[in-house]
Amino acid sequence: MKRILLLLLGLLLIACGASEESGDTPSTDTETVEESAENMDDEMMSDDPASLGSWEEVLAAADGQTVNWYMWGGADNINGWVQGFVAENVLSEYNITINMVPLVDTADAVNKVLNEQLAGADTDGSVDMIWINGENFATMKQADLLYGPWAEGTPNNKQFVNWEDASVAFDLGLPVDGYESPYGKAQFVMSYDSAKATDIPTDMDGFLQWVMDNPGRFTYAAPPDFTGYAFVLTVCYHELGGHENYLGEFDQTTFDADFQACWDKLNEIEPFLWREGQTYPESHAQHDDLYANGEVWLNMAWNPAEASARVESGIFPESTRTFVFDEGTPANTHYLAIPYNSPNKAAAMVVADFILSPEAQLTKKDINNWGDFPAIDLNLVDDATRAEFEALPVGAATLTDAELAAHRLPEISAEWRIAIEQGWEANVLEK
């Protein structure tokens, strides 16, 4: 409930015309500003050049700082990559310490920053960096809870990120505007145990009929869990005849009239779900456990390589495979953002920039570490590095890049997402 209240507050701020500018007021020190402006092509510019200045000054300020990184902590391999590869490298190279703070819901970090803002803690916040996207980004941006713009100016952002790509420059329809640094790319996929489920249709009508013909073998996590929401969204796209009518601004009348068809279909399959739909997994991690234990035969993920990574680690059966629906599945980019009141902005910027290095993105894509798809544009790296990416094993459970790309669908904006989450709760969960 606190998550919904926060998001409603974010929307209220939007309606009241909250500013999209955040951060401290830039200094009027003419000499400092002019010096930074002269070096703009070669050095990172921020919204507060007097305090952070050139990239060399950012590195100097970051030396010895600790980054309190709040992030979803539901996957051991991701946690291990952050606390291992990333933490070890930024400590040895930049003398920066990472303190990873695991979250079940990213909105918990957003709430913390909001509460600090309300308490007047504008310079000594407890959150330095958040793994974020979607409505949480929209809420923070519109409520002036983010530091920036900074992201497009860091060295690896400038060299390796294609900011002309709309899937990078817009987060659920909202311009990033330099307030987030890309972290990785994702696309929703379905996974299944091919030793048990040998005939799963990939068209939505056929799939939903399969669910009803095989009671107890399928479920999805309750929204606002991000995988559960993605499944609901995919079903809604199908029942509503596509996504095109919902890419614009949210319209309550349209929502009320159109989305009843979605709730009707989800209610139709509910009695045939795990535990007869009387309860839903609370999180993606809990759904993983149900699948790993054989209680359900299907699972789902935003990371197309997650199933292969789970197979490699012995968590999922070797017979696990993935598919996307014929009509496509939602895809997006996820990011790193810095709260406006972080006391360690410089170090957070350096960590975010390091993560965009080809070396870091390569290890992140390795299914033995994470399997996350790169945020950088591989057309912007040298031939030898591109060959390293192409040589990475993807695992038997991972679809090809070409197949995924051919089935990418956009996500609709945060306002629609909030309405869908609340609509599912009112019309499916509580029915």
C-alpha positions in Angstrom: 0.0 0.0 0.0 2.8 2.4 0.8 4.1 1.9 -2.7 0.8 2.9 -4.2 0.5 5.9 -2.0 4.0 7.1 -3.1 3.2 6.6 -6.7 -0.1 8.5 -6.3 1.9 11.3 -4.7 4.2 11.3 -7.7 1.2 11.7 -10.0 -0.2 14.4 -7.9 3.0 16.3 -8.2 2.9 15.9 -12.0 -0.7 17.2 -12.1 0.4 20.2 -10.0 3.1 21.0 -12.4 6.2 19.9 -10.4 9.4 21.0 -12.0 11.4 18.5 -14.0 14.6 20.1 -12.9 16.4 18.7 -9.8 19.6 19.1 -7.9 21.3 22.0 -6.3 21.2 25.5 -7.8 24.3 25.9 -10.0 27.0 28.2 -8.7 27.4 31.7 -10.2 31.2 31.5 -9.9 32.0 32.9 -13.3 35.6 31.7 -13.5 34.7 28.1 -12.6 31.7 27.9 -14.9 33.7 29.4 -17.8 36.6 27.0 -17.2 34.2 24.0 -17.3 32.4 25.3 -20.4 35.7 25.5 -22.3 36.4 21.9 -21.6 32.9 20.6 -22.3 33.9 18.4 -25.2 36.4 16.5 -23.2 35.1 16.7 -19.6 31.9 15.7 -17.9 29.5 18.5 -17.1 27.0 18.4 -14.3 24.2 20.6 -13.1 26.6 21.8 -10.3 29.9 22.4 -12.0 31.3 24.5 -9.1 31.2 21.5 -6.8 32.0 18.6 -9.2 33.6 20.2 -12.2 35.6 18.2 -14.7 35.8 14.4 -14.7 39.2 14.6 -13.1 37.7 16.6 -10.3 34.9 14.0 -10.0 37.4 11.2 -9.6 39.3 13.2 -7.0 36.1 13.8 -5.0 35.1 10.2 -5.3 38.4 8.9 -3.8 37.6 7.3 -0.4 33.8 7.6 -0.6 31.3 4.8 0.0 28.3 4.3 -2.3 25.2 3.1 -0.6 23.7 1.3 -3.6 20.0 0.4 -3.1 19.0 -2.3 -5.5 16.7 -5.3 -6.0 18.4 -8.2 -4.2 16.3 -11.2 -5.3 19.0 -12.9 -7.4 22.2 -14.3 -5.9 24.1 -14.2 -9.1 23.4 -10.5 -9.6 24.2 -9.8 -6.0 27.4 -11.7 -6.4 28.4 -9.8 -9.5 27.9 -6.4 -7.8 29.6 -7.4 -4.5 32.4 -9.3 -6.4 33.4 -7.9 -9.8 32.1 -4.4 -9.4 33.0 -3.8 -5.8 36.5 -5.2 -6.2 37.3 -3.2 -9.3 36.0 0.2 -8.1 37.8 -0.3 -4.8 41.2 -1.2 -6.4 40.9 1.4 -9.3 39.2 4.3 -7.6 39.3 3.6 -3.9 35.5 3.5 -3.8 33.6 1.2 -1.4 30.3 -0.3 -2.4 27.7 -1.0 0.3 24.9 -2.9 -1.5 21.5 -2.5 0.3 19.2 -5.3 -1.0 15.5 -4.4 -1.7 12.4 -6.5 -2.3 10.7 -3.5 -3.9 12.6 -0.5 -5.4 9.8 1.8 -4.1 11.2 1.3 -0.6 14.3 3.3 -1.6 12.1 5.9 -3.3 10.1 6.2 0.0 13.3 6.6 2.0 14.4 9.5 -0.2 11.0 11.1 -0.1 10.9 10.8 3.7 14.3 12.4 3.9 13.1 15.3 1.7 10.1 15.8 3.9 12.4 15.8 6.9 14.7 18.4 5.4 17.7 16.1 5.0 18.7 17.7 1.7 22.5 17.1 1.9 23.0 14.0 4.0 20.8 11.4 2.5 21.3 7.7 3.1 20.8 6.5 -0.5 23.6 7.2 -3.1 22.5 5.2 -6.0 19.4 3.2 -7.0 18.8 0.5 -9.7 15.6 1.9 -11.1 13.3 2.4 -14.1 9.7 2.8 -14.9 7.2 4.4 -12.5 9.8 4.7 -9.7 11.9 6.9 -12.0 8.8 8.9 -13.0 7.9 9.5 -9.4 11.4 10.6 -8.4 11.9 12.8 -11.4 8.6 14.6 -11.0 9.1 15.0 -7.2 12.6 16.5 -7.6 14.2 13.6 -5.8 16.9 13.0 -8.4 20.3 14.6 -9.0 21.1 15.7 -12.5 21.4 15.9 -15.4 24.7 14.1 -15.2 24.5 10.7 -17.0 25.2 11.7 -20.6 28.4 13.4 -19.7 30.4 10.6 -18.1 33.1 9.2 -20.3 31.7 5.8 -21.1 28.2 7.2 -21.6 29.6 9.5 -24.2 31.7 6.8 -25.9 29.6 3.7 -25.8 25.9 4.6 -25.3 23.6 5.4 -28.2 21.4 8.2 -26.8 19.7 8.5 -30.1 18.1 5.1 -29.4 14.6 5.8 -28.1 14.6 2.7 -25.9 17.6 4.3 -24.0 16.5 8.0 -24.1 13.0 7.3 -22.9 12.1 5.3 -19.8 8.4 4.2 -20.1 7.7 7.1 -22.3 9.4 9.7 -20.0 12.6 11.4 -21.3 15.6 10.4 -19.3 17.2 13.8 -19.7 20.5 12.7 -18.2 19.0 11.8 -14.8 19.6 8.0 -15.3 22.6 6.1 -16.6 21.8 2.9 -18.6 22.6 -0.3 -16.7 21.3 -3.1 -19.0 18.5 -4.1 -21.3 15.7 -6.5 -20.7 12.9 -8.3 -22.4 10.1 -10.4 -20.9 10.3 -14.1 -21.6 8.5 -17.2 -20.5 10.4 -20.3 -19.3 9.2 -23.9 -18.9 10.4 -27.4 -18.1 10.4 -29.1 -21.5 10.6 -32.5 -19.8 7.1 -32.0 -18.3 5.4 -29.5 -20.6 6.0 -30.6 -24.2 3.2 -28.9 -26.0 2.9 -25.3 -24.8 1.4 -23.0 -27.5 3.2 -19.7 -28.2 0.0 -17.9 -29.3 -1.8 -16.2 -26.4 -5.2 -17.8 -26.9 -3.6 -21.3 -27.2 -1.4 -20.6 -24.1 -4.3 -19.5 -21.9 -6.3 -22.6 -23.0 -3.2 -24.7 -22.1 -3.3 -23.2 -18.6 -6.9 -24.2 -18.1 -6.2 -27.7 -19.5 -3.3 -28.2 -17.1 -4.6 -26.9 -13.7 -2.1 -26.0 -11.0 0.9 -26.0 -13.3 1.0 -22.2 -13.9 0.9 -19.0 -11.9 2.3 -15.5 -11.9 3.6 -13.2 -9.2 1.1 -10.7 -7.9 1.7 -7.2 -9.3 3.4 -4.9 -8.5 6.1 -7.6 -8.8 7.7 -6.7 -12.1 7.5 -10.1 -13.7 3.9 -10.6 -12.7 3.0 -7.1 -14.0 4.7 -8.0 -17.3 2.6 -11.1 -17.7 -0.6 -9.2 -17.0 0.5 -6.4 -19.5 1.1 -9.0 -22.2 -2.3 -10.6 -21.7 -3.9 -7.1 -21.8 -2.1 -6.3 -25.0 -3.6 -9.4 -26.5 -7.1 -8.9 -25.2 -7.2 -5.2 -26.2 -6.0 -5.9 -29.7 -2.5 -4.4 -29.3 -0.6 -1.7 -27.4 -0.9 1.2 -29.9 -3.9 2.9 -28.3 -2.2 3.1 -24.9 1.2 4.7 -25.8 -0.1 8.3 -25.2 -1.2 10.0 -22.0 -3.3 8.1 -19.6 -7.0 8.4 -20.0 -9.3 7.1 -17.3 -12.3 6.8 -19.5 -10.5 4.7 -22.0 -8.9 2.6 -19.3 -12.2 1.8 -17.6 -13.9 0.9 -20.9 -11.1 -1.2 -22.4 -9.4 -3.0 -19.6 -12.4 -4.9 -18.4 -11.7 -7.4 -21.1 -8.3 -8.0 -19.6 -9.7 -8.6 -16.1 -12.3 -10.9 -17.5 -9.7 -13.1 -19.1 -7.4 -13.2 -16.0 -10.4 -14.1 -13.9 -11.3 -16.9 -16.3 -8.0 -18.6 -15.9 -7.6 -17.9 -12.1 -9.3 -21.1 -10.9 -6.8 -23.1 -12.9 -3.7 -21.5 -11.5 -1.4 -22.9 -8.7 -3.5 -23.4 -5.6 -6.6 -22.7 -7.6 -5.7 -19.0 -7.8 -6.5 -18.5 -4.1 -3.1 -17.1 -3.6 -0.3 -15.7 -5.8 3.5 -15.7 -5.3 4.5 -12.5 -3.7 7.6 -12.0 -5.7 9.7 -13.2 -8.7 12.0 -14.9 -6.2 9.2 -16.9 -4.7 8.0 -17.9 -8.2 11.5 -19.1 -9.0 11.4 -21.3 -5.9 8.0 -22.8 -7.0 9.5 -23.6 -10.4 12.8 -25.0 -9.1 10.8 -27.2 -6.7 8.6 -28.5 -9.5 5.4 -27.1 -8.0 4.7 -25.3 -11.2 6.0 -26.1 -14.7 6.4 -22.6 -16.0 8.2 -19.4 -14.9 9.0 -16.0 -16.4 11.7 -13.4 -16.2 12.7 -10.0 -17.5 16.2 -11.2 -18.2 16.2 -13.4 -21.3 19.3 -15.2 -20.1 18.2 -15.8 -16.5 16.9 -19.3 -17.1 20.2 -20.4 -18.6 22.0 -18.8 -15.6 19.8 -20.7 -13.2 20.5 -23.9 -15.1 24.2 -23.3 -15.0 24.1 -22.8 -11.2 22.0 -26.0 -10.7 18.9 -24.2 -9.5 16.7 -24.9 -12.5 16.4 -28.3 -14.3 18.6 -28.7 -17.4 15.4 -29.2 -19.4 14.4 -25.6 -18.9 13.8 -23.6 -22.1 12.3 -20.2 -22.9 9.9 -18.7 -25.4 8.2 -15.4 -26.3 4.7 -15.1 -27.4 4.0 -14.8 -31.2 2.6 -11.3 -30.7 5.7 -10.2 -28.8 6.6 -9.3 -25.2 7.5 -6.1 -23.4 11.1 -4.8 -23.5 12.9 -2.0 -21.7 16.1 -0.5 -20.4 17.0 -0.4 -16.8 19.1 2.3 -15.2 21.1 3.7 -12.3 20.0 7.0 -10.7 21.4 9.3 -8.0 19.1 10.9 -5.4 19.3 14.6 -5.1 20.5 14.4 -1.4 23.2 11.8 -1.9 26.4 12.9 0.0 28.5 10.7 -2.3 27.4 11.8 -5.8 30.9 11.8 -7.2 31.5 8.1 -6.3 28.1 7.1 -7.5 28.8 8.7 -10.9 32.1 6.9 -11.1 30.6 3.5 -10.3 27.8 4.1 -12.8 30.4 5.0 -15.5 32.6 2.0 -14.7 29.6 -0.3 -15.2 29.3 1.1 -18.7 32.9 0.1 -19.6 33.0 -2.7 -22.2 34.9 -4.9 -19.7 32.1 -4.6 -17.1 29.3 -5.0 -19.6 31.0 -8.1 -21.0 31.2 -9.8 -17.6 27.6 -8.8 -16.9 26.4 -10.5 -20.1 28.2 -13.7 -19.2 25.6 -16.1 -17.9 28.0 -17.4 -15.3 27.8 -14.0 -13.7 24.4 -12.5 -14.6 23.5 -12.8 -18.3 22.1 -9.3 -18.5 22.0 -7.8 -22.0 24.4 -4.9 -22.5 23.4 -1.3 -22.2 26.1 -0.1 -24.5 25.9 -0.1 -28.3 28.1 -2.9 -29.6 28.5 -0.9 -32.9 30.5 1.6 -30.8 33.1 -0.8 -29.5 36.2 -2.1 -31.4 36.1 -5.3 -33.4 38.0 -7.3 -30.9 35.6 -6.4 -28.1 32.6 -7.1 -30.2 34.0 -10.5 -31.0 34.3 -11.2 -27.3 30.6 -10.4 -26.8 29.6 -12.6 -29.7 31.7 -15.5 -28.4 30.0 -15.6 -25.0 28.0 -18.8 -24.4 24.3 -18.0 -24.0 23.0 -21.3 -22.8 20.5 -23.7 -24.3 17.6 -21.9 -22.5 18.4 -18.5 -24.1 16.7 -17.3 -27.3 18.8 -15.6 -30.0 19.2 -11.9 -30.1 17.4 -11.9 -33.5 14.4 -13.8 -32.2 14.1 -11.5 -29.2 14.5 -8.3 -31.3 11.8 -9.5 -33.7 9.3 -9.8 -30.7 10.1 -6.6 -28.8 7.1 -4.6 -27.7 7.2 -1.2 -25.9 6.0 -0.7 -22.4 3.3 1.9 -21.8 3.9 4.9 -19.5 4.0 4.8 -15.7 0.5 6.3 -15.4 -0.9 3.3 -17.3 1.2 0.9 -15.3 -0.1 2.2 -12.0 -3.7 2.0 -13.2 -3.1 -1.6 -14.4 -1.5 -2.7 -11.1 -4.4 -1.1 -9.1 -7.0 -2.4 -11.6 -5.6 -6.0 -11.3 -5.8 -5.8 -7.5 -9.3 -4.5 -7.5 -10.7 -6.6 -10.3 -8.8 -9.9 -10.1 -7.1 -10.3 -6.7 -10.0 -9.0 -4.6 -12.8 -10.6 -6.7 
